[in-house]
């Protein structure tokens, strides 16, 4: 079993039910991980993903090894056919089977480079682990998706919703740097797989790839999109389309989520994957309000990771 997207989790209602059962008794399946080793590989920095996934593995009785690639290891070349006469001294094609020989399950975190759309959307790094490791592989965020985050988001919405079909709004918000589309892509993919009323709002030019936007309603008017919403999920992303791929097209502060915007909703909950740029993405008063659920959302990262790892251990 690999876990790279919503397509790898099966029926969502069953997955959420299992996650909530695990949350009620986190150590019930500790026997599954006995004498099993998880290798977590980070090509990029992390706080929640690192801590939550390691804790989830420990809850299941696993041994855990964590490697910061490019910091605590040789710099790795990821492209085939290159003359390795630079600062990268080991190729991923040798490193992957070596690392796989030391573990039972591999988690990989590797962001988009935002320079070559084709390379990013082919998921060249994590796909090589799937192809050459011979081990179950799960994504701790890849170039185009962050499925553990999206699963945690779904669990959180299910816990806090007050109606069977809530209105969920994914809103773009300004940021000083160019960020990947992984979180919004993944969130959209998971929300489209539910029965929720799902809307995406962003300035023109920030359209997500069609395979991720799916059947979501897209509204370029943020205020209109917020009307009657039950959950607001704020996130910045860089442009996807055409020659603007990976670029910042706008830092328009009028898109910042503030109390006036939240007043347009149906007393909505505020969500964000964190870390968040305060008073760029969201104002202090909104993220500190009683309707902000960013901390329970982050706490559920442990639960989403544990549910996935439990299933992977059961498939060994």
Secondary structure in CASP SS format (residue, H / E / C, confidence):
PFRMAT SS
TARGET T0000
AUTHOR 0000-0000-0000
METHOD secondary structure of the structure
MODEL  1
X C 1.00
X C 1.00
X E 1.00
X C 1.00
X C 1.00
X H 1.00
X H 1.00
X H 1.00
X C 1.00
X C 1.00
X C 1.00
X H 1.00
X H 1.00
X H 1.00
X H 1.00
X H 1.00
X H 1.00
X H 1.00
X H 1.00
X H 1.00
X H 1.00
X H 1.00
X H 1.00
X H 1.00
X C 1.00
X C 1.00
X C 1.00
X C 1.00
X C 1.00
X H 1.00
X H 1.00
X H 1.00
X H 1.00
X C 1.00
X C 1.00
X C 1.00
X E 1.00
X E 1.00
X E 1.00
X E 1.00
X E 1.00
X E 1.00
X C 1.00
X C 1.00
X C 1.00
X C 1.00
X C 1.00
X H 1.00
X H 1.00
X H 1.00
X H 1.00
X H 1.00
X H 1.00
X H 1.00
X H 1.00
X H 1.00
X H 1.00
X H 1.00
X H 1.00
X C 1.00
X C 1.00
X C 1.00
X E 1.00
X E 1.00
X E 1.00
X E 1.00
X E 1.00
X E 1.00
X C 1.00
X C 1.00
X C 1.00
X C 1.00
X C 1.00
X C 1.00
X C 1.00
X E 1.00
X E 1.00
X C 1.00
X C 1.00
X C 1.00
X C 1.00
X C 1.00
X C 1.00
X C 1.00
X C 1.00
X C 1.00
X C 1.00
X C 1.00
X C 1.00
X E 1.00
X E 1.00
X H 1.00
X H 1.00
X H 1.00
X H 1.00
X H 1.00
X H 1.00
X H 1.00
X H 1.00
X H 1.00
X C 1.00
X C 1.00
X C 1.00
X C 1.00
X E 1.00
X E 1.00
X E 1.00
X E 1.00
X E 1.00
X C 1.00
X C 1.00
X C 1.00
X C 1.00
X C 1.00
X C 1.00
X C 1.00
X H 1.00
X H 1.00
X H 1.00
X H 1.00
X H 1.00
X C 1.00
X C 1.00
X H 1.00
X H 1.00
X H 1.00
X H 1.00
X H 1.00
X H 1.00
X H 1.00
X H 1.00
X H 1.00
X C 1.00
X C 1.00
X C 1.00
X E 1.00
X E 1.00
X E 1.00
X E 1.00
X C 1.00
X C 1.00
X C 1.00
X C 1.00
X C 1.00
X C 1.00
X C 1.00
X H 1.00
X H 1.00
X H 1.00
X H 1.00
X H 1.00
X H 1.00
X H 1.00
X H 1.00
X H 1.00
X H 1.00
X H 1.00
X H 1.00
X H 1.00
X H 1.00
X C 1.00
X C 1.00
X C 1.00
X C 1.00
X C 1.00
X C 1.00
X E 1.00
X E 1.00
X E 1.00
X E 1.00
X E 1.00
X E 1.00
X C 1.00
X C 1.00
X C 1.00
X C 1.00
X C 1.00
X C 1.00
X C 1.00
X C 1.00
X C 1.00
X H 1.00
X H 1.00
X H 1.00
X H 1.00
X H 1.00
X H 1.00
X H 1.00
X H 1.00
X H 1.00
X H 1.00
X H 1.00
X C 1.00
X C 1.00
X C 1.00
X C 1.00
X E 1.00
X E 1.00
X E 1.00
X E 1.00
X E 1.00
X C 1.00
X C 1.00
X C 1.00
X C 1.00
X C 1.00
X C 1.00
X C 1.00
X C 1.00
X H 1.00
X H 1.00
X H 1.00
X H 1.00
X C 1.00
X C 1.00
X C 1.00
X E 1.00
X E 1.00
X E 1.00
X C 1.00
X C 1.00
X H 1.00
X H 1.00
X H 1.00
X H 1.00
X H 1.00
X C 1.00
X C 1.00
X C 1.00
X C 1.00
X E 1.00
X E 1.00
X E 1.00
X E 1.00
X E 1.00
X C 1.00
X C 1.00
X C 1.00
X C 1.00
X C 1.00
X C 1.00
X H 1.00
X H 1.00
X H 1.00
X C 1.00
X C 1.00
X C 1.00
X C 1.00
X C 1.00
X C 1.00
X C 1.00
X C 1.00
X H 1.00
X H 1.00
X H 1.00
X C 1.00
X E 1.00
X C 1.00
X H 1.00
X H 1.00
X H 1.00
X H 1.00
X C 1.00
X C 1.00
X C 1.00
X C 1.00
X C 1.00
X C 1.00
X E 1.00
X E 1.00
X E 1.00
X C 1.00
X C 1.00
X C 1.00
X C 1.00
X C 1.00
X C 1.00
X E 1.00
X C 1.00
X C 1.00
X C 1.00
X E 1.00
X C 1.00
X H 1.00
X H 1.00
X H 1.00
X H 1.00
X C 1.00
X C 1.00
X C 1.00
X C 1.00
X E 1.00
X C 1.00
X H 1.00
X H 1.00
X H 1.00
X H 1.00
X H 1.00
X H 1.00
X H 1.00
X H 1.00
X H 1.00
X H 1.00
X H 1.00
X H 1.00
X H 1.00
X H 1.00
X H 1.00
X H 1.00
X H 1.00
X H 1.00
X H 1.00
X H 1.00
X H 1.00
X H 1.00
X C 1.00
END
